Amino acid sequence: MHRPRDLHLDDHVAVMAIINRTPDSFYDGGRTFALDAAVAAALRAVADGADWVDVGGVPFSPDTPPVPLAEELDRVLPVVAAVRAVSDVVVSVDTARPEVAAACVAAGADVVNDTSGLRDAAMVEVVAATGANVVVAHSLAAPHTPHPRPVYGDVVTEVADFLRGRVERALAAGVAGDRIVVDPGHDLNKNTDHSLELTRRLREIAALGWPTLVALSRKDFVGEALGRPKEDRLAGSLAAAALCVAAGARVVRTHDVAATVDAVRLTEAVLGRRAPVEHRHNR
């Protein structure tokens, strides 16, 4: 088992690759559902520059059928184990189930990416007991639960308050503060105006003090802002990612690793956080 790399999120923006082992995922439509395809996609993402791979077996959307616990484990656990056996890339498991989180951490996962925002007290216990890192995401409803026409007074303030409260709960349960990442949850029980507002005011989320992850890749707010279908949202996703990095995001979750790595690294260079790879022009 390889020892995972240290991300150093204080001075580096991590690019997180999405590995969906589902037949009905939002974007890839099951292309990485087979075990060998999922593992190959994870290792290809590493070769393309990903710092982190995020393995999920159940979509967030309420439009997908329920997945039994045993089936979710069968989907994600072999991918986590296979990647950890050959790579030092950071590995997370995208799950709201504490049983899945515990099994995957035991198999080598470094991070629990909980899109339920630590709703389940047992998940907090798993994270605290295992010493895993955790991503705490905002949503109004649990994954796979319909929540039509979400309403906010001030979406950024309410998301920030939610994240602050969930982090405080984790800290009180013994989760180390330096193992926590927060995610404002673009499009999770939010309409396009809400997600655009979160992007515009992301500095307020970053100001909470924990590294901020943004999951923007090919999402509906990008498509609706531009009038583009999923397959034509890469440029918009990269623009949103660059804006978020400039506003303080430290992790960018993506379907398109190579393009996102270039966009993130150039943004870091413009901000003076990263030296150019070469110095030849007009020298």
Stockholm file with secondary structure:
# STOCKHOLM 1.0

chainA/1-283         MHRPRDLHLDDHVAVMAIINRTPDSFYDGGRTFALDAAVAAALRAVADGADWVDVGGVPFSPDTPPVPLAEELDRVLPVVAAVRAVSDVVVSVDTARPEVAAACVAAGADVVNDTSGLRDAAMVEVVAATGANVVVAHSLAAPHTPHPRPVYGDVVTEVADFLRGRVERALAAGVAGDRIVVDPGHDLNKNTDHSLELTRRLREIAALGWPTLVALSRKDFVGEALGRPKEDRLAGSLAAAALCVAAGARVVRTHDVAATVDAVRLTEAVLGRRAPVEHRHNR
#=GR chainA/1-283 SS CCCCCCCCTTSCCEEEEEEECCSSCTTTTTTTCSHHHHHHHHHHHHHTTCSEEEEESSCSCTTSCCCCHHHHHHHHHHHHHHHHHHCCSEEEEECSCHHHHHHHHHTTCCEEEETTCSCSHHHHHHHHHHTCEEEEECCSSCTTCCCCSCCCSSHHHHHHHHHHHHHHHHHHTTCCGGGEEEECCTTTTCCHHHHHHHHHTHHHHHTTSSCBEEECTTCHHHHHHHTCCGGGCHHHHHHHHHHHHHTTCCEEEESCHHHHHHHHHHHHHHTTSSCCSCCCTTC
#=GC SS_cons         CCCCCCCCTTSCCEEEEEEECCSSCTTTTTTTCSHHHHHHHHHHHHHTTCSEEEEESSCSCTTSCCCCHHHHHHHHHHHHHHHHHHCCSEEEEECSCHHHHHHHHHTTCCEEEETTCSCSHHHHHHHHHHTCEEEEECCSSCTTCCCCSCCCSSHHHHHHHHHHHHHHHHHHTTCCGGGEEEECCTTTTCCHHHHHHHHHTHHHHHTTSSCBEEECTTCHHHHHHHTCCGGGCHHHHHHHHHHHHHTTCCEEEESCHHHHHHHHHHHHHHTTSSCCSCCCTTC
//
